[in-house]
Amino acid sequence: MGARQENTAVLELRHLRCLVAIIDTGSFTDAALHLGTSQAAVSRTLAALEKLLGVRLLHRTSRSVAPTTAGVQVLARARVLLAGADELVREATTGQSRLHIGHAWSAFGQHTTEFQRRWQAQHPETELRLIRHNTPTGGLAEGLCDLAVIRAPLDLRPWSHALVGHEARYVAMASDDPWARRRSIRLSEVSRRTLAVDRRTGTTTLDLWPSHEQPVLEYTQDVDDWLAVIATGRCVGLTAQATAAQYRRDGITYRPLRDAPPVSVHLIWRTHDSHPATHTAIALAGALYRGGPPPPGRGERSGHRGRSVQPGRE
């Protein structure tokens, strides 16, 4: 008895492109022209796809073709898969044409719009996308971005990193709070209030106060939750200047916090998988925080693990 032969056919992109071409052009003949092949080849490819999936995908008459119920479902998934494959090819052949910068709360704060405008003007070949993701690494550890803006206390040793600037601390409070009539608040005064804190990505820790003068904490989930709790008046919050610039809300007032250390702003990235535009982004962010002109040139070098890189140089 001969050995039983197994079906070794696999789904290929050409199968999906054939199905999409037939539907989009309206006939096997036009699909063949679109794909640069013969009508017989189109028929064979569709038959192979239907055999592989075990369902009929098209109703075919002498005048028209239309998808079956199963065909409609397969067609929708095919379009998604083909779009993803085309995007992969574009990015691979154009040298990573997008730069994704993640952040948990406020991107570059008051410098965000200028960063975006200068980037678009100076580096139009690389599309910039800012992604908000409320995790300690701003989405970097989750694979959602190429670089991340970090303000919260974080062990930077697993990442390459660059210090790009510092931001003053502010107190956020309800607009009808008595403190809203003042110009600034002292750190020691905050210890007598209930403090809203995002334990995952917030910039505030109890280390700011002596152990015997620490405030009561109320934990929140993200910046929107944090603002909502503060607006009720039962809590105040401490945050970087970037939050005051990016999250101006009715019912919320910000006042400078006196006698407190500033918040450090870092960019972090994966050491062995850095984007070609990494150091260009570092240089631009550093220039904006220093208040200087945009950095010249577009030269790039890879980052170094476990040590801080000064903006625009190494």
N, C-alpha and C positions, 0 to 999 in steps of 0.2 A: 504494500500500500504506500502510495507516495505521501510525502510529508505535507501537512496542511499549510497552505500559504496564508500569511497574515496580511491584512490591509495596511500597507505602509504609507498611504497617502497622508499628506499633512496640509494644513491650511496655509496658503501663501497669499501675499498681498496682491498678486496678479489675479487671483480668483475674485477678490473683493473689488478691485478696480474694474474688472469686467462687468460685474453685477451693477455697479454704480454707473458705468458708461452706458449700459443698455437702458437703464431707467432714465438717465438724464438726456440721452439723445433720442429716445423713443423707439429705437429699432436696432436689430442686430447689424444691419448694414451700416448705419451711421456710427454705431459703437465701434465697428471694425475700422472705419475711417479715423475715428477719434484716437483709437489705440494704435493705429499704424499696423494693423494685421488683417487677416482675412476673415470673412464672415464665418467660414467653417471653423476657424480657430476660436472665434468668440463662442460659437455653439458648443464646441468641445470643452472649453473652459467652464462655461456655465454648467454643463452636464456633470463635469467633474466636481464642481462645488456642491451641486444638489446631491450627488452620490455621497460625498464626504459628510455632509450634514444630515443626510437621510430625510430631507424634506423637499417638496417642490417650492421653488421660489418665485416663479413667474407664470402668469396666465398669458398664453401666446395665441394670437389669432393672425389672420392674413393681413390685418390692418394695424394692429397695435399690440403692445405688451404692457402688462400691469402686474405689480407685485401681489403675491398671495398674502394671506395674513402672516404666515411665517416670513415671507419675503420682506414685508414692511419692517419686522423686528430686526432681521438680519441686516437690512439696508441701513437702518439707523446706527447700529453698532459698527457697521463697515465704515461709515463716514467718519465716526469718531476715531477708529483705529488708523484710517488712512491719513487723517489730519495730524494725528500724533506722529506717524511715521514721517510725514513731510516736514513737520517741525523739527524732528530729530535730525533729518538730513540738512536742513537749513542751518541749524546751529552748528553742526559738525563742519560744514563746508565754509561757514563765514567766520569761524574763529570765536565762538561764544558771543553772539551779537546782543545778548541781554545781560544786564547786571542787576541782580536782585539784592537789595539791602533790607534786612529785617530789623525790627525794633519792637519792643514791648509796649512803649507808651507814646513817645513824642518825636521819633526820628531825630532830626537835628535841631529841634526846637525852633527858635526864631530864625535860624539859618536854613530851614528846610526848603522854602520856596526859592531862595537864591541858589541853593545847591542844585535844585532841579533845573533852574533856568540856565545856569552856567554849564551844567553838564550837557544839556541839549544843544547849547550853542557851540561848545568846544569839542564834544564827542558824539556827533550825530550818528556815527556808525554803531554805537553801542546803546541800545535802549535801556533806560533806567526805570526800575520798578521798585517802589517802596512797599514793604509787606509788614503789617502789624500782626504780631503773634505773641501772646502773653505767656512766654516761657522764659526761664532765666537767660537763655542764649538768643532770644528774639527769633527763634525759628532755625538757627544754624544747626543745632544738634539734630533737629528733625529733618534736615535736608531741604528746607524750604527756601533758603537764600544762600548767597555766596559770601556775603559780609553781614555783620550785625552790629548795631549800635547798642552799647552796653553801659548802663549807669549803675545798676544794682551791684552790691558786693558780690563778687564771683571769683572763684579760683580760676585764674587765667592760664595756668600752666598747661592745660590740655590744648590750648589754642595759640596760634600766632596772634599778636595783638599790637595795637598802636594807640598811644594816648593822643587824642586830637584836641582836647581842650578841657576847660573846667566851667561849671555853672554854679551860680549862687543858689542858695536854698531859699525857698519861700514857704510861708504858711498859707494854707488854703482854709477858708472858713465860710460859713453862711454869710450872705451879704447883710443880714440884720444882726450879726454878732457884734458886741461892743468893740471887739478888736478891729473891726472894719473901719472904724473912725480914726485909727492910729496909723502912723507912717511905717512903723516896724514893730517887731515882736522879739523879745529875748528868748533864748533857748530854755532858760530856767523856768519861764512862765508856762511853756508848753507842757512841762511835766505835771502841771496841776490840772490838765485837761485829758479827756479821753481822745486817743489818737487813732485815726483810721490808717491801717497799714496793709499793703499787699505783700504778703509774706514771700511770694514767689519772685516778683519783679520790682518791688518797691525799692527806693533808695534809702529808706529810713530804717535804722536798727536801734535797739536800746543802748548800744555802745556809745551813743551821743551823750548820755547822761550818766552821772555816778549811780551806783547800784541803789543808793538810798533815795534817789530823786527821779526814778523812772515813771513815766506816765502809764496809765491803764491803756491797753491796746484793744482795738476791735478790728478783726481781720476781714478783708474784702477780697474779691476774686479778680478784679481787673480795674482799669482806670474809670470805666463807666460806673461800676458798682461803688468805687471809692468816691467819686463825685456825688453820687446819689446819697450816700450816707452823710457826707459833709453838709450837703444842702439842707438836711433835716435840722441841723443845729446841734445835734447831740455829740458830734465829733469835730475835730479839726484834723488837718493833715499836713505833713511836711513833704516837700517835693522839690525837684530841680526847677530852675528857671524855665526850662524847656516846656514843662507842663503848663506853667502860667501863660506861656506864649501860644501854645497849641490848643489848649482847652479852656477858652473863654466861654463861660456858661452863665446864663441868667441864674441869679441866686447864689453864685460863687464869687468870692472876693479873694485876691491874693495880696499878701503883704510880705516884704522882705524879712528874713529871719536874721537877727543880729548874732554875733559871736558864735557862729557855727562854721565848721570847715566846708569848703565848696564840694560839689559833686564832680568826680572825675568822669569824663566821657571817653570811652574806648571804642575802637573798631576791632572786631575779632574775626578770624577766618580760619579755615582748615589748613593746616600747615602743608600737607602733601597734595592739596587739591585747590590751589588758589586760582582765582579768576585772573585773566591777563590784565584786567583794569583795576586790580586791587589797590596798587600803590598810587594810581591816578586819583582814585576816590579818597584815599588817605590824605594826599597832598591838598586836594580841594577842600576837604572838611577842615583840615588844620589851618589853611589860609583864612577860611571864613571865621573860625573861632579866634584867630589872631587879629582879625579885622584888616588883613592885608589884601593885596591884589591877587588875582587868580594865579596859581603856580604855572610856570612856563613848561612847555614840552610835554611829551606823552610817553617817555621811557618807562619801562616796567621791569621790575625784578621780583622774584618770588620772596615770600616772607620767611621769617626765621622763628622757629619754635621756642616758646617759653621765655622770650624777652620782649621788652617794649621797643617799638620802632618809632623814632621821632617822625612826625609828619613830613613827608617830602624827602627824607634822607634815611640812611641806615648807618 
